[in-house]
């Protein structure tokens, strides 16, 4: 019987219990330069081992880190799951 390893992203996601989706500041243009500024801010203030992003989601180890991030970047808002719509099948 072949034993498959758990994909790296699955084990990594388990280490970061807080997952959020953020709305870009300009929906028609995306995140733009804010993405680079946010990444630099996170690395300096939260630490590279306490956050990451993957598949359109941002992952954090603590709520305090997420709150500090959202306070530093008020132009980024949490995505409202009610406005997501449905995916075409």
Helices and strands as residue ranges (DSSP letters): H 8-14, E 18-20, E 22-23, H 33-45, E 51-54, E 57-60, H 63-72, E 77-78, G 81-83
